[in-house]
Amino acid sequence: MTDEIEVVAGGPGDAPTLLALFDDAVAWLVARDQTAQWGSEPWSERPSSSARADEWAAGGGLRFARDPGAAPDALPAGAMVVGEHMPYVPPPERPELYVMVLLVNAAYRRRGVGAALIATAEAEARAAGAEQLRVDCWAGVPGLPAQYERLGFTRTGSFEVKGWPGAILERRLS
């Protein structure tokens, strides 16, 4: 599947598409009774989340995974936002690119979309002279950090923000 996925840059006008992917993810989590990660309310209905999506879309690090065979108006296969580390994790010890967001459309789960996005992040990181990729994720279920481990990341720490448990993962590039 990853050979069929193309990763393209997003921009300031793409915040609604990013929000639609977050809404898709929340619906998928709610259907599995996993509301502790992002709650049960769609991101598009939360003013703070809409503002965050606007910021990410305008920040230059938004990427979309697209299926060339999908309808032009179809929801992308996934999205990623790369940039600086999140404020709730320790600063990097070496030059890095931080994966701030990684989303996969529910219709494309287990089809290599996440791997294609991470491969793009790695290529961008190497081109910029970074020595590592880092990412954080919800640690409320063991399967989520394990997905990143299958993508070559190693768990290096944990954190908690307002009762939300998170894992920090790193993938060395050198």
SVG drawing of the C-alpha trace seen along z (x, -y; Angstrom):
<svg xmlns="http://www.w3.org/2000/svg" viewBox="-19 -30 44 34">
<polyline fill="none" stroke="black" stroke-width="0.4" points="0.0,0.0 2.7,-2.5 3.9,-2.5 0.5,-3.8 0.3,-6.6 1.7,-10.0 2.6,-12.5 2.0,-16.1 2.4,-19.4 -0.6,-21.0 -1.1,-24.7 -3.1,-27.4 -6.3,-26.5 -6.2,-22.9 -7.2,-23.3 -10.8,-22.0 -9.3,-18.8 -7.1,-18.3 -10.1,-18.8 -12.1,-16.2 -9.3,-13.7 -9.3,-14.4 -13.1,-14.0 -12.7,-10.7 -10.1,-9.5 -12.4,-10.6 -15.3,-8.7 -13.1,-5.6 -12.0,-5.8 -15.5,-6.4 -16.7,-3.3 -14.1,-1.4 -15.0,-3.0 -11.6,-4.7 -12.7,-8.2 -9.9,-8.9 -7.5,-9.7 -9.3,-12.6 -12.7,-12.6 -16.0,-12.0 -16.7,-15.5 -15.5,-16.1 -12.5,-18.3 -14.2,-20.5 -16.7,-21.5 -14.0,-22.6 -12.8,-26.2 -9.4,-25.4 -8.9,-22.5 -10.0,-24.4 -7.5,-27.2 -4.7,-24.5 -5.6,-23.1 -5.3,-26.6 -1.9,-27.0 -0.6,-23.6 -2.0,-24.2 -0.2,-27.6 3.0,-26.4 4.6,-24.8 4.8,-21.2 1.4,-19.8 1.6,-16.8 -1.2,-14.7 -1.1,-11.1 -3.2,-10.8 -4.5,-7.8 -4.1,-8.6 -7.1,-6.3 -9.5,-8.1 -12.0,-10.6 -10.6,-14.2 -12.9,-15.3 -12.3,-12.2 -10.8,-12.6 -7.0,-12.0 -5.6,-8.7 -3.8,-10.4 -2.0,-13.5 1.1,-14.5 2.4,-17.7 6.1,-18.0 8.1,-20.8 9.5,-21.6 9.0,-19.4 5.9,-19.9 6.2,-22.1 5.3,-19.2 8.3,-17.0 11.9,-17.6 13.9,-19.6 16.0,-17.4 19.6,-16.4 20.4,-16.4 19.0,-18.0 15.6,-16.6 12.3,-16.8 9.3,-16.2 6.2,-14.5 3.5,-16.6 0.5,-14.9 0.1,-11.5 -3.4,-10.6 -4.6,-7.8 -8.1,-7.8 -10.1,-4.9 -10.7,-3.6 -6.9,-3.3 -5.8,-1.7 -3.3,1.1 -2.5,0.3 0.9,-1.4 -0.2,-5.0 1.5,-5.7 4.7,-4.1 4.6,-6.3 4.2,-9.4 7.0,-8.5 9.2,-7.7 8.5,-11.2 9.4,-12.7 12.6,-10.7 13.6,-12.0 12.8,-15.6 14.7,-15.2 17.8,-13.8 17.7,-16.6 17.6,-19.1 20.6,-17.5 18.5,-16.2 19.8,-13.2 16.5,-11.9 12.7,-11.9 10.7,-12.1 7.0,-11.7 4.7,-11.4 1.4,-9.6 -1.3,-8.6 -0.1,-5.8 -3.5,-4.8 -3.4,-1.6 -0.2,0.3 -1.0,0.8 -0.4,-2.9 3.2,-3.2 3.7,0.3 2.6,-0.9 5.4,-3.5 7.9,-0.8 6.9,1.2 7.9,-1.8 11.4,-1.9 10.9,-4.1 12.1,-3.3 10.2,-4.5 12.5,-6.9 10.2,-8.5 6.7,-9.3 4.8,-12.3 1.4,-13.4 -0.6,-16.4 -3.8,-17.0 -4.2,-13.3 -3.5,-12.3 -0.6,-9.7 1.8,-10.0 4.8,-8.2 7.8,-9.8 9.4,-7.8 12.6,-8.4 14.0,-7.1 17.7,-7.8 18.7,-8.6 22.5,-8.4"/>
</svg>
